[in-house]
């Protein structure tokens, strides 16, 4: 029996026989069994390199603990001058995204990969809403961040999975999980007469991604991929430390003795990349 037809009939029979987790698990086992009979020559190590642009979604810096007194919270728990909780509202704009990955092609439709991503230049641009000022006064906030992540991902090609006729491109879907380290330099809050500079910071935590794209065969062992990913890189955090308050006109330090608690913001991005894949 044709391998793709065997997979399809196996899954259809199981799904029609009932519902629930047992049926789903058995269907997946059916796919694995079918895969074991696939041609060995389709298995291959590969290397992938890619580059593109990551666009951030809206982000808001808030206190790690708005009730903190020692050290003091930067924003606090009260509403700001526009009725929203006090914070810094904006986004991280965009950054170059660079990828390097090593993986294994198990057959014509399944790949797994470990990949490293570097996004060096996220610039946060936003406005804060401290309650002390009039609502018409805009308090600019700026900061430079970068992100490094390592993830394990899987990629499935639906056309190859079910033996459908390929076009000149082959679509795929992907997903993965891993860790991201996000760093930010000191942030600058601009007031009418002063600037407040808060500490830099670093945070490492869970990250995940989902996406898809299209691949083009450039040669026997080379493919070009166009990839879209939605990636949650976790949080960007500033550390506990001393903030500096400067006179905007003269640059003179007005106060550098106030210790503040950390702040945090979520970093989520939409990424578009071009990758070259070399199979060995």
SERO-4910 file (N, C-alpha, C, O; in steps of 0.05 Angstrom, whole numbers):
BEGIN
 pado doro    nc1    nc2    nc3   cac1   cac2   cac3    cc1    cc2    cc3    oc1    oc2    oc3
  Unk    A     17    -24      0      0      0      0     18     25      0     38     26     13
  Unk    A      9     45    -14     23     71    -14     26     81     14      6     80     29
  Unk    A     50     91     21     55     99     49     36    122     58     26    121     80
  Unk    A     32    142     41     15    164     48    -14    155     52    -28    164     70
  Unk    A    -23    136     34    -50    125     36    -53    109     62    -74    110     75
  Unk    A    -32     94     70    -33     79     95    -37     98    118    -53     93    136
  Unk    A    -21    120    119    -24    139    141    -52    150    143    -65    151    164
  Unk    A    -63    158    119    -89    171    119   -111    151    128   -128    158    145
  Unk    A   -111    127    117   -131    107    125   -129    100    154   -149     95    168
  Unk    A   -104     98    164   -100     91    192   -112    112    211   -127    106    229
  Unk    A   -106    138    205   -116    160    222   -147    162    219   -160    166    239
  Unk    A   -157    159    195   -186    162    191   -201    140    206   -222    145    217
  Unk    A   -190    115    205   -204     94    219   -204     98    249   -225     92    262
  Unk    A   -182    107    260   -181    112    289   -200    135    297   -214    133    317
  Unk    A   -199    156    282   -216    180    289   -245    173    287   -261    182    303
  Unk    A   -253    157    267   -281    150    264   -290    131    285   -314    128    290
  Unk    A   -271    117    298   -278     97    317   -285    108    344   -297     94    361
  Unk    A   -279    133    349   -285    145    375   -272    171    379   -258    181    361
  Unk    A   -276    183    402   -264    209    408   -249    207    435   -252    188    450
  Unk    A   -233    227    440   -218    228    465   -189    226    461   -179    222    439
  Unk    A   -174    228    483   -145    228    483   -134    201    472   -114    201    458
  Unk    A   -147    179    479   -137    153    470   -136    151    440   -117    141    428
  Unk    A   -157    161    427   -158    160    397   -136    177    385   -124    169    366
  Unk    A   -132    201    397   -111    219    386    -84    206    389    -68    207    370
  Unk    A    -78    195    412    -52    182    417    -48    159    397    -26    156    386
  Unk    A    -68    143    393    -66    120    374    -61    130    346    -46    118    330
  Unk    A    -74    152    338    -70    164    312    -41    172    308    -30    168    287
  Unk    A    -30    184    329     -2    193    327     17    169    325     36    169    310
  Unk    A     11    147    340     26    123    339     25    111    311     44     99    301
  Unk    A      2    114    298     -2    104    271     17    118    252     29    105    235
  Unk    A     20    144    256     39    159    239     67    150    243     83    147    224
  Unk    A     75    146    268    102    137    274    107    110    262    129    106    250
  Unk    A     88     91    263     91     65    251     95     67    221    112     54    209
  Unk    A     80     84    208     83     88    180    110    100    173    122     93    153
  Unk    A    119    118    189    145    131    185    168    111    185    187    114    170
  Unk    A    165     91    202    187     71    204    192     56    178    213     44    175
  Unk    A    172     57    160    176     43    135    185     61    112    188     53     90
  Unk    A    190     87    119    198    106     98    226    101     89    241     87    103
  Unk    A    233    112     66    260    107     54    281    119     72    280    142     80
  Unk    A    302    103     77    324    112     94    339    135     83    350    152     97
  Unk    A    341    137     56    357    158     44    345    186     49    359    205     44
  Unk    A    320    188     59    309    214     64    319    225     91    315    249     96
  Unk    A    331    209    108    341    219    133    367    233    129    384    225    113
  Unk    A    370    256    143    394    272    138    398    293    159    379    305    169
  Unk    A    423    297    167    430    321    183    428    345    166    432    343    141
  Unk    A    424    369    178    424    393    162    433    417    179    432    416    204
  Unk    A    441    438    166    448    463    178    431    485    166    427    485    142
  Unk    A    422    503    182    405    525    173    416    552    182    424    555    205
  Unk    A    416    572    165    424    599    172    403    618    160    395    615    137
  Unk    A    394    638    176    374    656    166    376    684    178    390    688    198
  Unk    A    363    703    165    362    730    174    336    743    167    323    735    147
  Unk    A    327    762    183    302    776    177    297    799    196    316    810    208
  Unk    A    272    805    200    264    827    217    244    818    238    226    802    231
  Unk    A    247    827    262    228    821    284    214    847    292    227    867    299
  Unk    A    187    847    291    171    870    298    157    864    325    143    844    327
  Unk    A    161    882    344    149    877    370    120    885    371    111    902    355
  Unk    A    105    873    389     78    882    395     78    902    418    100    908    429
  Unk    A     55    913    425     54    933    446     66    921    472     62    898    478
  Unk    A     80    938    487     92    930    512     88    952    533     88    976    527
  Unk    A     86    944    558     82    962    580    100    955    603    100    933    613
  Unk    A    117    974    611    134    970    635    117    977    660    105    998    662
  Unk    A    117    958    679    104    962    704    122    952    726    143    941    721
  Unk    A    115    958    751    131    949    774    131    919    777    111    906    772
  Unk    A    154    908    784    154    880    792    136    876    817    123    856    819
  Unk    A    136    896    835    118    896    858    111    925    863    127    940    875
  Unk    A     87    933    856     79    961    859     76    969    888     75    993    894
  Unk    A     74    950    906     71    956    935     98    958    949     99    965    972
  Unk    A    120    953    935    146    953    947    153    981    959    149   1001    946
  Unk    A    164    980    983    172   1005    997    202   1007   1000    214   1028    996
  Unk    A    215    985   1006    244    985   1009    256    960    995    256    938   1006
  Unk    A    265    964    970    268    989    955    241    999    945    222    983    943
  Unk    A    239   1025    939    214   1037    931    206   1028    902    223   1024    885
  Unk    A    180   1024    898    170   1019    871    173   1044    854    169   1067    864
  Unk    A    180   1041    829    183   1065    812    156   1077    805    154   1102    806
  Unk    A    136   1061    799    110   1072    791     90   1073    813     77   1093    817
  Unk    A     87   1052    829     67   1051    849     41   1039    839     38   1033    815
  Unk    A     22   1036    857     -4   1022    851    -27   1041    844    -49   1032    838
  Unk    A    -22   1067    845    -44   1086    840    -48   1091    810    -29   1086    795
  Unk    A    -71   1101    802    -75   1107    773    -58   1131    765    -51   1148    781
  Unk    A    -51   1131    739    -36   1153    728    -53   1176    720    -77   1176    725
  Unk    A    -41   1196    707    -56   1220    699    -76   1216    677    -91   1234    670
  Unk    A    -76   1192    665    -96   1186    644   -115   1164    653   -131   1154    637
  Unk    A   -115   1157    679   -133   1137    689   -123   1108    688   -133   1091    702
  Unk    A   -103   1103    672    -91   1076    671    -71   1073    694    -61   1093    705
  Unk    A    -64   1048    701    -42   1044    721    -17   1058    712    -11   1058    688
  Unk    A     -2   1069    731     23   1083    723     42   1063    711     46   1041    722
  Unk    A     54   1070    689     73   1053    676     86   1068    652     82   1092    649
  Unk    A    100   1053    636    111   1063    611     99   1048    588    104   1024    585
  Unk    A     83   1061    571     68   1048    550     81   1053    523     86   1076    516
  Unk    A     86   1032    508     98   1036    482    103   1009    469     87    990    472
  Unk    A    126   1006    454    134    981    443    164    981    438    177   1002    440
  Unk    A    175    957    431    203    955    427    211    958    397    233    952    389
  Unk    A    192    969    382    197    974    353    206    949    339    193    928    341
  Unk    A    229    950    325    237    927    309    267    922    313    282    940    321
  Unk    A    276    898    306    304    891    307    310    871    285    293    856    276
  Unk    A    335    871    276    345    849    259    343    823    275    347    823    299
  Unk    A    336    801    261    335    775    273    354    756    258    352    754    234
  Unk    A    372    743    272    392    725    260    389    697    272    386    694    297
  Unk    A    388    677    255    384    649    263    406    631    254    417    634    232
  Unk    A    414    612    271    432    590    264    420    565    276    414    564    300
  Unk    A    416    544    260    404    520    270    417    495    260    428    495    238
  Unk    A    416    474    276    425    447    268    402    427    273    391    428    295
  Unk    A    396    411    253    374    393    257    376    367    243    397    360    232
  Unk    A    354    352    243    354    325    231    328    322    215    306    326    226
  Unk    A    330    314    190    306    308    174    301    278    177    316    261    167
  Unk    A    279    271    190    272    243    195    260    230    170    264    206    166
  Unk    A    246    245    154    234    235    129    226    259    113    235    281    118
  Unk    A    210    255     93    202    277     75    184    298     88    182    320     77
  Unk    A    172    291    111    152    310    122    159    320    150    145    338    160
  Unk    A    179    309    164    184    316    191    214    323    196    232    308    188
  Unk    A    218    346    208    245    355    216    244    364    245    224    375    254
  Unk    A    266    360    259    269    372    286    295    387    286    314    380    272
  Unk    A    296    408    303    319    427    301    324    440    328    305    446    343
  Unk    A    349    445    334    357    464    355    368    489    342    386    487    325
  Unk    A    357    512    349    366    536    336    370    559    356    357    561    376
  Unk    A    390    575    349    398    598    364    390    624    349    394    626    325
  Unk    A    377    643    364    368    668    351    379    691    367    380    691    391
  Unk    A    387    712    352    398    736    363    384    760    352    382    763    327
  Unk    A    373    777    369    359    801    362    372    824    376    366    829    400
  Unk    A    391    839    363    409    857    378    399    885    384    412    899    399
  Unk    A    377    894    372    372    923    373    342    929    375    331    942    358
  Unk    A    330    921    397    302    929    403    304    956    418    316    958    439
  Unk    A    291    976    407    291   1002    420    263   1008    431    244   1010    416
  Unk    A    261   1009    458    235   1015    469    229   1045    467    246   1062    473
  Unk    A    206   1052    457    197   1079    453    169   1081    464    150   1068    454
  Unk    A    165   1097    485    139   1099    497    135   1124    513    151   1143    512
  Unk    A    112   1125    527    105   1148    544     96   1138    571     83   1117    573
  Unk    A    104   1152    592     95   1145    619     73   1165    627     68   1185    614
  Unk    A     59   1158    649     35   1173    657     35   1178    687     15   1173    700
  Unk    A     58   1188    697     60   1194    726     38   1214    734     32   1233    720
  Unk    A     26   1209    758      3   1224    767     10   1253    774     -8   1269    775
  Unk    A     35   1259    779     43   1285    788     40   1307    766     38   1330    772
  Unk    A     39   1298    741     38   1318    719     10   1318    706     -6   1300    709
  Unk    A      5   1340    691    -20   1343    678    -23   1322    655     -3   1314    643
  Unk    A    -47   1314    649    -51   1294    628    -40   1303    600    -33   1286    584
  Unk    A    -38   1329    596    -29   1339    570      2   1338    568     13   1341    546
  Unk    A     16   1332    590     45   1331    590     54   1303    583     47   1284    597
  Unk    A     69   1300    561     78   1274    552    106   1269    563    124   1285    559
  Unk    A    109   1247    577    135   1240    590    147   1217    574    140   1193    577
  Unk    A    166   1223    556    178   1203    539    195   1183    555    207   1190    575
  Unk    A    195   1158    545    211   1137    557    226   1123    535    215   1116    514
  Unk    A    253   1119    538    269   1105    519    287   1084    532    295   1088    555
  Unk    A    293   1063    518    312   1043    527    319   1024    505    303   1019    487
  Unk    A    344   1014    505    354    995    485    356    967    496    368    963    517
  Unk    A    344    948    482    343    920    492    354    902    470    355    909    447
  Unk    A    362    878    478    369    857    460    360    830    471    356    827    495
  Unk    A    358    810    454    348    784    462    364    762    449    370    763    425
  Unk    A    371    741    464    384    717    454    367    694    463    360    692    487
  Unk    A    360    676    445    344    652    452    355    627    440    368    627    419
  Unk    A    349    605    453    356    578    443    330    561    446    318    560    467
  Unk    A    322    549    423    297    534    423    301    507    409    318    503    393
  Unk    A    283    488    417    280    463    403    254    463    388    233    469    401
  Unk    A    254    458    362    230    461    346    225    437    328    244    422    322
  Unk    A    200    434    320    193    413    300    179    426    277    166    447    280
  Unk    A    183    415    253    171    425    229    157    403    213    170    382    208
  Unk    A    132    407    206    117    387    191    108    398    164     99    421    162
  Unk    A    111    382    143    103    390    116     77    374    109     79    350    103
  Unk    A     54    387    110     29    373    106     26    359     79     16    336     77
  Unk    A     36    371     57     34    359     31     49    332     29     39    313     19
  Unk    A     73    333     40     89    308     40     78    287     59     79    263     54
  Unk    A     66    296     81     55    278    101     33    261     89     31    237     94
  Unk    A     15    273     73     -7    258     61     -4    252     31    -23    245     18
  Unk    A     21    255     22     27    247     -6     14    264    -27     10    255    -50
  Unk    A      7    288    -20     -6    306    -40     15    316    -60     39    316    -54
  Unk    A      6    323    -83     24    333   -104     35    360    -96     21    378    -88
  Unk    A     61    362    -98     75    387    -90     73    408   -113     73    401   -136
  Unk    A     72    433   -105     75    455   -124    104    461   -126    121    445   -118
  Unk    A    110    484   -138    139    492   -138    149    501   -111    173    505   -107
  Unk    A    130    504    -91    137    509    -64    124    488    -46    104    475    -54
  Unk    A    136    484    -22    126    464     -4    120    478     23    138    486     37
  Unk    A     94    481     31     87    494     56     94    477     80     96    453     78
  Unk    A     99    490    103    104    476    128     93    492    151     89    516    149
  Unk    A     89    478    173     82    491    199    103    483    219    116    462    216
  Unk    A    107    500    240    128    495    259    120    505    287    102    521    289
  Unk    A    134    495    307    130    504    334    154    495    351    166    475    345
  Unk    A    159    510    373    182    503    390    181    517    416    166    537    420
  Unk    A    198    507    435    200    519    461    230    521    469    246    506    457
  Unk    A    236    538    488    264    540    497    267    562    518    249    567    534
  Unk    A    290    575    517    296    596    537    306    621    522    318    619    501
  Unk    A    300    644    534    310    670    523    322    687    545    312    687    568
  Unk    A    344    700    538    357    719    556    353    747    544    362    752    522
  Unk    A    339    764    559    333    791    549    348    812    567    346    811    591
  Unk    A    362    830    554    377    850    568    368    878    559    360    882    537
  Unk    A    369    897    578    362    925    571    381    944    585    389    939    608
  Unk    A    389    964    570    407    985    581    391   1004    599    366   1002    599
  Unk    A    404   1022    614    389   1041    630    367   1055    614    372   1064    591
  Unk    A    344   1058    626    321   1071    613    320   1101    621    327   1108    644
  Unk    A    312   1117    602    311   1146    607    282   1156    606    268   1152    586
  Unk    A    273   1168    628    246   1180    631    250   1210    629    264   1222    645
  Unk    A    237   1222    609    241   1251    604    217   1267    615    195   1263    607
  Unk    A    223   1284    634    203   1302    646    208   1331    636    228   1336    622
  Unk    A    191   1350    641    194   1377    631    221   1389    637    234   1402    620
  Unk    A    231   1386    662    256   1399    670    278   1379    677    301   1387    680
  Unk    A    271   1353    680    291   1334    689    290   1308    672    271   1304    657
  Unk    A    310   1292    676    311   1265    665    316   1245    688    333   1250    704
  Unk    A    301   1223    688    306   1202    708    317   1178    693    305   1168    674
  Unk    A    340   1168    702    353   1145    689    352   1122    709    362   1123    731
  Unk    A    339   1100    700    336   1077    717    356   1056    710    368   1057    689
  Unk    A    361   1036    728    382   1016    723    377    998    698    354    996    689
  Unk    A    398    986    688    395    966    667    385    940    680    379    939    703
  Unk    A    384    919    663    374    894    674    376    871    655    381    875    631
  Unk    A    373    847    666    374    822    650    355    802    662    351    800    686
  Unk    A    342    787    644    323    766    653    325    742    634    326    745    610
  Unk    A    325    718    646    326    693    631    301    677    639    296    673    662
  Unk    A    286    668    619    262    653    625    252    637    601    265    636    580
  Unk    A    229    625    604    216    608    584    208    624    559    200    647    561
  Unk    A    211    613    536    203    625    510    191    604    492    197    580    495
  Unk    A    174    613    474    162    594    455    156    608    428    155    632    427
  Unk    A    152    592    408    147    603    382    129    584    366    130    560    369
  Unk    A    112    595    348     96    580    328     98    595    302    102    620    302
  Unk    A     94    581    280     95    595    255     92    576    231     82    554    234
  Unk    A    101    585    209    100    569    184    114    583    162    126    604    165
  Unk    A    112    571    138    125    584    115    124    566     91    108    548     88
  Unk    A    143    572     73    145    557     47    175    552     42    192    568     48
  Unk    A    180    528     30    208    522     22    209    518     -8    190    509    -21
  Unk    A    232    525    -19    238    523    -48    263    506    -51    283    512    -38
  Unk    A    263    487    -68    287    471    -74    305    487    -93    297    494   -115
  Unk    A    329    492    -83    349    506   -100    369    487   -112    383    493   -132
  Unk    A    370    463   -102    388    442   -112    382    416    -98    363    415    -82
  Unk    A    398    396   -103    393    369    -91    393    370    -61    378    356    -48
  Unk    A    411    386    -50    415    386    -20    412    414     -8    421    419     14
  Unk    A    399    433    -23    397    460    -13    368    470    -17    356    465    -38
  Unk    A    358    483      4    331    494      2    331    523     12    347    530     30
  Unk    A    314    540      1    308    566     10    282    566     25    262    555     15
  Unk    A    281    579     49    256    580     64    248    608     70    264    625     76
  Unk    A    222    613     67    210    638     77    193    631    102    175    615    100
  Unk    A    200    644    124    189    636    150    175    659    163    185    682    163
  Unk    A    151    654    174    138    673    192    136    659    219    129    636    221
  Unk    A    143    674    241    141    664    268    128    684    286    134    708    285
  Unk    A    111    675    304    103    691    327    119    680    351    118    656    356
  Unk    A    134    697    364    152    688    386    147    704    411    147    728    411
  Unk    A    143    689    433    141    701    460    168    697    473    175    675    480
  Unk    A    182    719    477    209    718    489    209    723    519    230    727    531
  Unk    A    186    722    532    185    725    561    186    754    568    174    771    555
  Unk    A    201    760    590    200    787    601    227    801    598    249    789    598
  Unk    A    226    828    595    249    846    598    246    858    625    225    868    633
  Unk    A    268    858    641    267    868    668    290    887    674    312    883    664
  Unk    A    284    909    688    306    926    699    312    916    728    294    906    741
  Unk    A    337    919    736    345    909    762    339    929    785    334    952    780
  Unk    A    340    919    809    340    936    832    366    952    832    387    941    827
  Unk    A    363    978    837    387    995    838    381   1024    842    358   1031    847
  Unk    A    401   1041    839    398   1070    844    391   1084    818    404   1079    797
  Unk    A    371   1101    820    365   1118    796    378   1145    799    383   1155    821
  Unk    A    384   1157    775    396   1183    774    376   1203    763    363   1198    743
  Unk    A    373   1226    777    355   1248    768    373   1271    759    389   1281    776
  Unk    A    372   1279    734    389   1299    723    373   1324    714    350   1322    707
  Unk    A    387   1347    715    376   1371    704    379   1370    674    401   1366    663
  Unk    A    357   1372    659    357   1369    630    374   1391    616    387   1386    596
  Unk    A    374   1415    628    389   1437    615    419   1435    619    434   1440    600
  Unk    A    427   1427    643    456   1428    649    468   1400    651    493   1398    650
  Unk    A    452   1380    653    463   1353    657    472   1348    686    483   1326    691
  Unk    A    468   1367    704    477   1364    731    460   1343    746    436   1341    742
  Unk    A    473   1327    763    459   1307    779    444   1321    802    456   1335    818
  Unk    A    418   1318    802    402   1329    824    399   1310    847    401   1318    870
  Unk    A    396   1284    841    394   1264    862    403   1237    851    394   1228    830
  Unk    A    420   1223    866    429   1196    858    430   1178    882    447   1160    883
  Unk    A    412   1182    901    412   1167    925    386   1150    930    383   1138    951
  Unk    A    368   1150    910    343   1135    913    345   1108    901    351   1105    877
  Unk    A    342   1087    917    342   1059    907    314   1051    900    295   1054    916
  Unk    A    310   1040    876    284   1032    867    283   1002    860    304    989    854
  Unk    A    260    991    862    255    963    855    255    960    825    255    979    810
  Unk    A    255    935    815    255    930    787    228    935    773    207    936    786
  Unk    A    230    937    747    206    939    730    207    917    709    228    905    705
  Unk    A    185    912    696    183    890    677    165    896    654    147    913    657
  Unk    A    169    883    631    151    885    608    153    859    592    175    847    591
  Unk    A    131    851    579    131    828    562    143    835    535    139    857    524
  Unk    A    158    816    523    170    820    497    159    798    478    168    775    480
  Unk    A    141    805    460    130    787    440    134    800    413    132    824    409
  Unk    A    141    783    393    149    793    367    137    777    344    131    753    348
  Unk    A    132    790    322    126    777    296    151    779    279    161    800    274
  Unk    A    159    756    269    185    754    254    181    743    226    165    725    222
  Unk    A    195    755    207    196    745    180    225    741    172    242    759    175
  Unk    A    232    716    163    260    710    158    262    695    131    244    682    122
  Unk    A    286    698    119    295    681     97    318    663    107    336    672    120
  Unk    A    315    637    101    336    618    111    345    601     88    331    595     69
  Unk    A    371    593     90    382    573     72    387    547     88    399    549    110
  Unk    A    378    525     78    382    499     91    400    481     74    394    476     51
  Unk    A    422    471     86    440    452     73    437    425     85    441    422    109
  Unk    A    430    405     69    427    377     79    453    362     72    465    365     51
  Unk    A    461    345     92    487    330     88    481    301     80    500    286     77
***
